[in-house]
């Protein structure tokens, strides 16, 4: 089992927003969708763009890449739209107290 790493307080990432952090040298984007938190690698699998800078699509629980518009499912990392065809890695999120 991986070691838990504290990255933010709940109030640091309001609903409908994202934050970028580094964990073990890896850029990770944290998203708050109506109080549920999701974490993905911050780099789009299609191009070198920061997903934390994209548009959060709350109704679809997805993030849209700011460079070419690919959308990724925040729960699975799977691409929902082209041009991306490869998923991005997802990371477990634990909210404590």
HELIX and SHEET records of a PDB file:
HELIX    1   1 UNK A   10  UNK A   12  5                                   3    
HELIX    2   2 UNK A   51  UNK A   53  5                                   3    
HELIX    3   3 UNK A   58  UNK A   60  5                                   3    
SHEET    1   A 4 UNK A  18  UNK A  23  0                                        
SHEET    2   A 4 UNK A  26  UNK A  33 -1                                        
SHEET    3   A 4 UNK A  36  UNK A  41 -1                                        
SHEET    4   A 4 UNK A  90  UNK A  91 -1                                        
SHEET    1   B 3 UNK A  55  UNK A  57  0                                        
SHEET    2   B 3 UNK A  62  UNK A  64 -1                                        
SHEET    3   B 3 UNK A  71  UNK A  73 -1                                        
END                                                                             
